[in-house]
């Protein structure tokens, strides 16, 4: 091996080391808890905005179906109070 080959190999090794260090620093920055939380928040916000706009389009396209679905969900959520109300009304009728 000549002196030039050795110098070229040292330069290539130094460049590879620099690339590796830069990659490690970039990875450390991406893996910081604050960075991860920020990325998660951004993705969640984008997904909820997309879902909200899709829901708004669906509601505007089919308002009757959307109203029926909302009533069904409300009845499901409030089924116990509704059942108690019906039981009380039946008790008064008898």
ZIFEN-V474710 format. One record per residue. N is the residue number from 1. RES is the residue in one small letter. PHI is phi as a letter, one per 20 degrees, with the letter a starting at -180 (* if undefined). OMEGA is omega in degrees with one decimal (NA if undefined). BURIAL is # if it has 16 or more other C-alpha atoms within 10 Angstrom, else .. Layout:
N	RES	PHI	OMEGA	BURIAL
N	RES	PHI	OMEGA	BURIAL
//
This chain:
1	x	*	-179.7	.
2	x	e	178.5	.
3	x	f	179.7	.
4	x	f	178.7	.
5	x	f	179.8	.
6	x	f	178.8	.
7	x	f	178.9	.
8	x	f	178.2	.
9	x	f	177.1	.
10	x	f	179.3	.
11	x	f	178.1	.
12	x	f	178.3	.
13	x	f	179.1	.
14	x	f	179.1	.
15	x	f	178.6	.
16	x	f	178.1	.
17	x	f	179.2	.
18	x	f	177.7	.
19	x	f	179.3	.
20	x	f	178.5	.
21	x	f	178.0	.
22	x	f	178.5	.
23	x	f	179.7	.
24	x	f	178.4	.
25	x	f	178.2	.
26	x	f	178.7	.
27	x	f	177.5	.
28	x	f	179.6	.
29	x	f	-179.2	.
30	x	f	-176.5	.
31	x	e	175.9	.
32	x	f	-179.1	.
33	x	g	179.9	.
34	x	f	179.5	.
35	x	f	178.4	.
36	x	f	179.4	.
37	x	f	178.8	.
38	x	f	178.4	.
39	x	f	179.5	.
40	x	f	179.2	.
41	x	f	179.6	.
42	x	f	179.8	.
43	x	f	178.8	.
44	x	f	179.7	.
45	x	f	179.3	.
46	x	f	-180.0	.
47	x	f	-179.4	.
48	x	f	175.7	.
49	x	f	179.0	.
50	x	f	179.0	.
51	x	f	179.6	.
52	x	f	179.7	.
53	x	f	176.3	.
54	x	f	178.6	.
55	x	f	179.2	.
56	x	f	177.3	.
57	x	f	-179.3	.
58	x	f	179.5	.
59	x	f	-179.5	.
60	x	f	178.8	.
61	x	f	-176.9	.
62	x	c	-175.5	.
63	x	f	-179.1	.
64	x	f	179.2	.
65	x	f	179.1	.
66	x	f	178.1	#
67	x	f	178.7	.
68	x	f	178.5	.
69	x	f	179.2	.
70	x	f	177.9	.
71	x	f	178.0	.
72	x	f	178.3	.
73	x	f	179.2	.
74	x	f	178.7	.
75	x	f	178.0	.
76	x	f	-179.1	.
77	x	f	-175.1	.
78	x	d	-174.5	.
79	x	f	-179.3	.
80	x	f	176.5	.
81	x	f	178.2	.
82	x	f	178.9	.
83	x	f	177.9	.
84	x	f	178.6	.
85	x	f	179.4	.
86	x	f	178.5	.
87	x	f	178.4	.
88	x	f	179.4	.
89	x	f	177.3	.
90	x	f	179.5	.
91	x	f	-179.9	.
92	x	f	-178.7	.
93	x	f	-173.9	.
94	x	e	NA	.
//
